[in-house]
Amino acid sequence: MPSLPSTCCSPWRKKQPMVEHRLLNLDNEAIPVTGAPPPPRQRHGMRTGFTTGACATATAMAATITLRDQHPLDSVVITLPTGQHVRFLLQELTVRETSASAMVFKDGGDDPDVTHGAAIYASVARCPEQGIFLRGGTGVGTVTRPGLGLAVGESAINPVPRRMIIEHVQQAAGPLLEDGGLIVTIAIPEGERLAAKTLNGRLGIVGGLSILGTTGIVQPFSTAAWRASVKQSIDVAVANGITEVLMSTGGRSEHYGQEIFHLDDMALIEMGEFTGEALRHAVMRGIRIVHMCGMVGKYAKIAQGHFMTHVAGNQVDLPFLATLAEGAAAPPSVVEAIRSANTARHAQELALAAHCTRFFILLCEQTCRRCWEHVNGALTIDALLFDFTGQLLARSRREASPR
């Protein structure tokens, strides 16, 4: 259990049997229920779960309500970024006059995530300064290198979970914010041990795990299932007369691309890690034009001919990015900084700071050419490179060869 004020009373622990997500009715809406010790993962299962960000939001909200009312509760309902409601069954609560804490267990579904079954705590304490102050406690990592979208020295609580936590605490606080503020501390007691099984250390996140999640939902990573779903998406598009599609490496890049093209939903193919598989299947099914949308990390791999881009399969080649920067006439100091950058995102930040726009043009051109060559010119490839806010950094197009 994470550190709590020494004057706290003994925690109330809920005796809750192991359950899977169930459905309860909330104002005529059937919602999933989680928070108890999760069932074992199925090796090839497709059961969804909930992110550490969603769990942290639930515990922070529960601790806030408990502090406000000075009375324990059984569960809380949070709203995910998708608009979906989820009920979290609380497993521990501690309450005293000026602070409270709550805990749930994370259910990661059938995804092979090291945090499946981990206890996620939040403590909320009153403070004299106005505002809501979010901190990482035991087992939550600290950012020590740039390139992760968080400032160096900050707790590794990503932007979407950070926003979710603060919004839910603010919603629940009521009179607690009238004459002061709240310090919210997120903790994962086993976080440092679990982080040793991840790439966090390599990325410069030390001392624990990251609080992650952009949708609140964990989709299980199954290579065969994802590959099949990508092919099925292409098949559905073709079956409906669509020959121009948008292939994205993730949800954000799909959203950014769709703001430009406004294609039918059936034309949106989230290929994820399976760039090569998706392109080859598109050729086989008669697709003519592929608008490919992605960000610097995935493009850095595709530009070198790596068409399976999962992080476990290959790492970003920073010397390669440094070579591109050199070809873009970046100053030698910038080239060397990119060569020793922490992540592809860090390399992007360095290039942007140096106003080296040609770096992105070269990366996008090489990505486009590699994809076009991968299918022997059978597709028109239109590659778009976005930054993490949706700004279009570069675009490159190669027309299909005459058949």
C-alpha positions as CSV (number, residue, x, y, z in Angstrom):
1,M,0.0,0.0,0.0
2,P,1.3,3.5,-0.8
3,S,2.4,5.9,1.8
4,L,-0.5,7.7,3.5
5,P,-0.7,10.2,6.3
6,S,0.3,8.5,9.6
7,T,-2.9,9.6,11.3
8,C,-5.2,7.8,8.8
9,C,-7.5,5.2,10.3
10,S,-7.3,1.5,9.2
11,P,-8.6,1.0,5.7
12,W,-11.9,-0.5,5.0
13,R,-11.4,-3.5,2.7
14,K,-14.2,-4.8,0.5
15,K,-14.6,-8.6,0.4
16,Q,-15.4,-8.9,-3.3
17,P,-15.4,-12.1,-5.3
18,M,-13.5,-12.4,-8.6
19,V,-15.8,-11.0,-11.4
20,E,-15.6,-10.2,-15.0
21,H,-17.1,-7.1,-16.5
22,R,-20.8,-7.3,-15.8
23,L,-23.5,-5.0,-17.0
24,L,-25.5,-2.8,-14.6
25,N,-28.2,-0.4,-15.5
26,L,-27.5,3.3,-14.9
27,D,-30.4,5.6,-16.0
28,N,-31.4,3.0,-18.5
29,E,-27.8,2.6,-19.8
30,A,-26.2,-0.8,-19.5
31,I,-22.6,-0.2,-18.3
32,P,-19.6,-2.5,-17.6
33,V,-18.5,-3.1,-14.1
34,T,-14.9,-3.7,-13.1
35,G,-12.4,-3.0,-10.2
36,A,-12.4,-6.4,-8.5
37,P,-9.6,-9.0,-8.8
38,P,-9.8,-9.8,-12.5
39,P,-10.2,-13.3,-14.1
40,P,-7.1,-14.9,-15.6
41,R,-6.3,-13.8,-19.1
42,Q,-7.0,-16.0,-22.1
43,R,-4.0,-16.5,-24.2
44,H,-5.8,-15.9,-27.5
45,G,-8.8,-14.2,-26.1
46,M,-10.3,-10.9,-27.2
47,R,-11.9,-9.6,-23.9
48,T,-11.4,-5.9,-23.5
49,G,-10.1,-4.3,-20.3
50,F,-9.6,-0.8,-18.8
51,T,-6.5,1.4,-18.8
52,T,-4.4,2.5,-15.8
53,G,-5.7,6.0,-16.6
54,A,-9.3,4.9,-16.2
55,C,-8.5,3.0,-12.9
56,A,-6.7,6.1,-11.5
57,T,-9.6,8.3,-12.4
58,A,-12.0,6.0,-10.6
59,T,-9.9,5.9,-7.4
60,A,-9.3,9.6,-7.4
61,M,-13.0,10.3,-7.8
62,A,-13.9,7.8,-5.1
63,A,-11.4,9.2,-2.7
64,T,-12.7,12.7,-3.3
65,I,-16.3,11.7,-2.7
66,T,-15.3,9.8,0.5
67,L,-13.4,12.8,1.8
68,R,-16.3,15.1,0.9
69,D,-19.0,13.0,2.6
70,Q,-16.8,11.4,5.3
71,H,-18.4,8.1,4.5
72,P,-17.3,5.0,2.5
73,L,-19.0,4.0,-0.7
74,D,-19.1,0.8,-2.7
75,S,-18.5,2.0,-6.2
76,V,-18.1,5.0,-8.5
77,V,-19.1,5.6,-12.2
78,I,-16.7,7.4,-14.4
79,T,-17.0,8.7,-18.0
80,L,-14.4,7.6,-20.5
81,P,-13.1,9.9,-23.3
82,T,-15.4,8.0,-25.6
83,G,-18.4,9.0,-23.6
84,Q,-18.9,5.5,-22.2
85,H,-19.7,5.0,-18.5
86,V,-17.9,2.4,-16.4
87,R,-18.7,1.4,-12.8
88,F,-15.6,0.6,-10.7
89,L,-16.1,-1.6,-7.6
90,L,-13.9,-0.2,-4.8
91,Q,-11.7,-2.7,-2.9
92,E,-10.2,-0.5,-0.2
93,L,-11.1,2.9,1.3
94,T,-9.3,5.0,4.0
95,V,-10.9,8.1,5.3
96,R,-10.1,10.8,7.9
97,E,-11.0,14.4,8.3
98,T,-8.5,15.9,5.8
99,S,-7.6,13.0,3.5
100,A,-9.0,9.8,1.9
101,S,-7.7,7.0,-0.3
102,A,-9.3,4.4,-2.5
103,M,-8.1,1.3,-4.5
104,V,-9.3,-0.8,-7.4
105,F,-7.6,-3.7,-9.3
106,K,-6.9,-3.2,-12.9
107,D,-8.5,-5.6,-15.4
108,G,-6.5,-5.4,-18.6
109,G,-8.8,-7.9,-20.4
110,D,-6.9,-10.4,-22.5
111,D,-4.1,-8.0,-23.4
112,P,-0.6,-9.2,-22.4
113,D,-0.1,-6.2,-20.1
114,V,2.1,-6.4,-17.0
115,T,-0.3,-4.2,-15.1
116,H,-3.2,-6.8,-15.3
117,G,-4.4,-7.4,-11.7
118,A,-2.3,-4.5,-10.3
119,A,-3.7,-2.5,-7.4
120,I,-4.2,1.2,-8.4
121,Y,-4.5,3.7,-5.5
122,A,-5.4,7.3,-5.3
123,S,-5.1,9.5,-2.2
124,V,-6.7,12.9,-1.9
125,A,-5.7,15.4,0.7
126,R,-6.8,18.9,1.5
127,C,-4.3,21.8,1.1
128,P,-4.6,25.5,1.7
129,E,-3.7,26.5,-1.9
130,Q,-6.6,26.8,-4.4
131,G,-6.6,24.2,-7.2
132,I,-6.2,20.5,-7.9
133,F,-2.6,19.3,-7.8
134,L,-1.8,15.9,-9.4
135,R,1.2,13.9,-8.4
136,G,2.7,10.4,-8.9
137,G,3.3,8.4,-5.8
138,T,4.8,5.0,-5.1
139,G,5.3,3.0,-8.3
140,V,4.5,5.8,-10.7
141,G,7.5,6.7,-12.8
142,T,9.2,10.1,-13.3
143,V,10.1,11.5,-16.7
144,T,13.8,12.0,-17.0
145,R,14.2,12.5,-20.8
146,P,12.5,14.7,-23.4
147,G,10.4,13.3,-26.2
148,L,7.5,11.7,-24.3
149,G,5.1,14.6,-24.5
150,L,5.6,15.4,-20.8
151,A,8.1,17.8,-19.1
152,V,11.2,16.3,-17.6
153,G,10.7,15.9,-13.9
154,E,7.0,15.4,-14.2
155,S,5.2,12.2,-13.0
156,A,4.6,9.9,-15.9
157,I,0.8,10.5,-16.0
158,N,-0.1,11.0,-19.7
159,P,-2.2,14.0,-20.9
160,V,-5.5,12.2,-21.4
161,P,-5.5,10.4,-18.0
162,R,-4.3,13.6,-16.4
163,R,-7.3,15.5,-17.8
164,M,-9.7,12.7,-16.8
165,I,-8.5,12.6,-13.2
166,I,-8.6,16.4,-12.7
167,E,-12.1,16.7,-14.4
168,H,-13.6,13.9,-12.3
169,V,-12.1,15.2,-9.0
170,Q,-13.3,18.7,-9.8
171,Q,-16.8,17.3,-10.5
172,A,-16.9,15.4,-7.2
173,A,-15.1,17.9,-4.9
174,G,-18.0,20.4,-4.3
175,P,-17.3,22.3,-1.1
176,L,-13.8,20.9,-0.8
177,L,-12.6,23.5,-3.3
178,E,-14.4,26.4,-1.6
179,D,-11.6,27.4,0.8
180,G,-8.6,25.5,-0.4
181,G,-7.4,22.9,-2.8
182,L,-6.7,19.2,-3.2
183,I,-3.5,17.1,-3.7
184,V,-4.3,14.0,-5.7
185,T,-1.6,11.3,-5.5
186,I,-1.7,8.2,-7.8
187,A,0.2,5.1,-6.7
188,I,0.8,1.6,-7.9
189,P,2.6,-0.3,-5.1
190,E,4.1,-2.9,-7.4
191,G,4.8,-0.3,-10.1
192,E,8.6,-0.2,-9.9
193,R,8.9,-4.0,-10.0
194,L,6.4,-4.3,-12.9
195,A,8.2,-1.4,-14.8
196,A,11.3,-3.6,-15.0
197,K,9.4,-5.8,-17.5
198,T,8.7,-2.8,-19.8
199,L,10.7,-0.4,-22.0
200,N,10.1,2.5,-19.5
201,G,13.8,2.6,-18.4
202,R,15.0,2.8,-22.0
203,L,12.6,5.7,-22.6
204,G,13.8,7.6,-19.5
205,I,10.8,6.8,-17.2
206,V,12.3,5.8,-13.9
207,G,10.9,4.6,-10.6
208,G,7.8,3.0,-11.9
209,L,5.0,2.8,-14.5
210,S,3.2,5.3,-16.7
211,I,-0.4,6.1,-16.2
212,L,-1.7,5.5,-19.8
213,G,-4.7,5.5,-22.0
214,T,-6.4,7.7,-24.6
215,T,-9.8,6.0,-24.7
216,G,-9.9,4.3,-21.3
217,I,-10.4,0.9,-23.0
218,V,-7.7,-1.7,-23.4
219,Q,-8.0,-3.6,-26.7
220,P,-6.2,-7.0,-26.5
221,F,-3.2,-7.2,-28.8
222,S,-3.6,-10.4,-30.8
223,T,-1.4,-10.5,-33.9
224,A,-3.6,-12.9,-35.8
225,A,-6.8,-11.2,-34.8
226,W,-5.6,-7.7,-35.7
227,R,-4.2,-8.9,-39.0
228,A,-7.5,-10.5,-39.8
229,S,-9.5,-7.4,-38.8
230,V,-7.3,-5.2,-41.1
231,K,-8.0,-7.5,-44.0
232,Q,-11.6,-7.7,-43.2
233,S,-11.9,-3.9,-43.1
234,I,-10.4,-3.7,-46.6
235,D,-12.8,-6.5,-47.8
236,V,-15.8,-4.5,-46.5
237,A,-14.6,-1.3,-48.2
238,V,-14.2,-3.1,-51.6
239,A,-17.5,-4.9,-51.2
240,N,-19.2,-1.5,-50.9
241,G,-17.5,-0.1,-54.1
242,I,-14.8,1.8,-52.3
243,T,-11.4,1.9,-54.1
244,E,-9.8,4.9,-52.2
245,V,-9.0,4.3,-48.5
246,L,-7.3,6.0,-45.6
247,M,-4.8,3.7,-43.9
248,S,-3.6,4.9,-40.5
249,T,-1.1,3.7,-37.9
250,G,-3.4,4.7,-35.1
251,G,-6.5,6.4,-34.0
252,R,-5.1,9.9,-33.8
253,S,-3.5,9.8,-37.2
254,E,-6.8,8.5,-38.6
255,H,-8.7,11.4,-37.1
256,Y,-6.2,13.9,-38.5
257,G,-6.3,12.4,-41.9
258,Q,-10.1,12.2,-41.9
259,E,-10.2,16.0,-41.2
260,I,-8.6,16.4,-44.6
261,F,-10.3,13.7,-46.7
262,H,-13.8,13.2,-45.2
263,L,-14.1,9.7,-46.6
264,D,-16.8,7.2,-45.8
265,D,-16.3,5.4,-42.5
266,M,-15.9,2.1,-44.4
267,A,-12.8,3.6,-46.2
268,L,-11.0,4.1,-42.8
269,I,-8.5,1.2,-42.3
270,E,-6.6,1.3,-39.0
271,M,-3.7,-0.9,-40.1
272,G,-1.8,-0.4,-36.8
273,E,1.5,-2.3,-37.0
274,F,0.6,-4.3,-40.1
275,T,1.6,-1.8,-42.9
276,G,2.9,-4.5,-45.3
277,E,0.0,-6.8,-44.8
278,A,-2.5,-4.0,-45.3
279,L,-0.8,-2.7,-48.5
280,R,-0.5,-6.2,-50.1
281,H,-4.1,-7.0,-49.3
282,A,-5.3,-3.7,-50.8
283,V,-3.6,-4.6,-54.0
284,M,-5.1,-8.0,-54.1
285,R,-8.6,-6.6,-53.5
286,G,-8.4,-3.9,-56.1
287,I,-7.9,-0.7,-54.1
288,R,-6.5,2.1,-56.2
289,I,-5.5,4.9,-53.8
290,V,-4.1,4.6,-50.3
291,H,-3.9,7.8,-48.2
292,M,-1.5,6.7,-45.5
293,C,-1.5,8.7,-42.3
294,G,1.0,8.4,-39.5
295,M,3.5,10.0,-37.1
296,V,7.2,10.2,-36.9
297,G,7.8,7.0,-34.9
298,K,6.1,4.6,-37.3
299,Y,7.3,6.5,-40.4
300,A,10.9,6.2,-39.2
301,K,10.5,2.5,-39.3
302,I,8.6,2.2,-42.6
303,A,11.1,4.5,-44.3
304,Q,13.7,1.9,-43.7
305,G,11.6,-0.9,-45.1
306,H,10.2,-2.3,-41.8
307,F,6.6,-3.1,-42.6
308,M,5.8,-4.7,-39.2
309,T,6.2,-1.7,-36.9
310,H,5.4,-3.0,-33.4
311,V,7.9,-1.8,-30.9
312,A,8.8,-5.3,-29.9
313,G,9.7,-6.1,-33.5
314,N,12.2,-3.3,-34.1
315,Q,13.3,0.0,-32.6
316,V,13.5,3.5,-34.1
317,D,16.9,3.9,-35.7
318,L,18.0,7.3,-34.5
319,P,21.2,7.3,-36.6
320,F,19.0,6.9,-39.6
321,L,17.0,10.0,-38.6
322,A,20.3,11.8,-38.0
323,T,21.3,10.9,-41.6
324,L,18.0,12.4,-42.9
325,A,18.6,15.5,-40.9
326,E,22.1,15.8,-42.4
327,G,20.5,15.4,-45.9
328,A,18.1,18.2,-45.0
329,A,21.0,20.5,-44.3
330,A,20.3,20.7,-40.5
331,P,23.2,22.3,-38.5
332,P,25.7,19.7,-37.3
333,S,24.7,20.3,-33.7
334,V,21.1,19.4,-34.5
335,V,22.2,16.3,-36.4
336,E,24.2,15.1,-33.4
337,A,21.4,15.9,-31.1
338,I,19.0,13.8,-33.2
339,R,21.5,11.0,-33.3
340,S,21.5,10.8,-29.5
341,A,17.8,11.6,-29.0
342,N,15.6,9.7,-26.6
343,T,12.8,8.9,-29.0
344,A,11.5,9.6,-32.5
345,R,9.2,12.2,-30.9
346,H,12.3,13.9,-29.4
347,A,14.0,13.9,-32.8
348,Q,10.9,15.6,-34.2
349,E,11.0,18.2,-31.5
350,L,14.6,18.9,-32.2
351,A,14.0,19.3,-35.9
352,L,11.0,21.6,-35.3
353,A,13.0,23.7,-32.9
354,A,15.7,24.1,-35.6
355,H,13.1,25.0,-38.2
356,C,14.4,22.1,-40.3
357,T,11.2,21.3,-42.3
358,R,13.1,19.5,-45.0
359,F,13.8,16.7,-42.5
360,F,10.1,15.8,-42.5
361,I,9.8,16.1,-46.2
362,L,12.6,13.6,-46.7
363,L,11.2,11.2,-44.1
364,C,7.7,11.4,-45.7
365,E,9.2,10.9,-49.3
366,Q,11.2,7.9,-48.3
367,T,8.2,6.4,-46.5
368,C,6.0,6.9,-49.5
369,R,8.7,5.4,-51.9
370,R,9.2,2.4,-49.6
371,C,5.4,1.7,-49.6
372,W,5.1,2.2,-53.3
373,E,8.0,-0.2,-54.0
374,H,6.6,-2.7,-51.5
375,V,3.6,-3.2,-53.8
376,N,5.6,-2.8,-57.0
377,G,3.9,0.4,-57.9
378,A,0.4,-1.2,-57.9
379,L,-1.1,1.5,-55.7
380,T,-1.1,5.2,-55.7
381,I,0.5,6.0,-52.3
382,D,-0.3,9.4,-50.7
383,A,1.7,9.6,-47.5
384,L,0.9,12.2,-44.8
385,L,3.1,12.8,-41.8
386,F,1.4,14.5,-38.8
387,D,2.7,15.7,-35.5
388,F,1.0,14.9,-32.2
389,T,-1.4,17.8,-32.4
390,G,-2.6,17.1,-35.9
391,Q,-0.3,19.6,-37.8
392,L,0.6,18.3,-41.2
393,L,4.4,18.2,-41.3
394,A,4.9,16.8,-44.8
395,R,3.1,15.0,-47.7
396,S,4.4,12.9,-50.5
397,R,2.5,11.1,-53.4
398,R,3.5,8.5,-55.9
399,E,1.0,7.5,-58.7
400,A,0.4,3.9,-59.5
401,S,2.2,2.5,-62.4
402,P,0.2,1.8,-65.6
403,R,-1.2,-1.7,-65.6
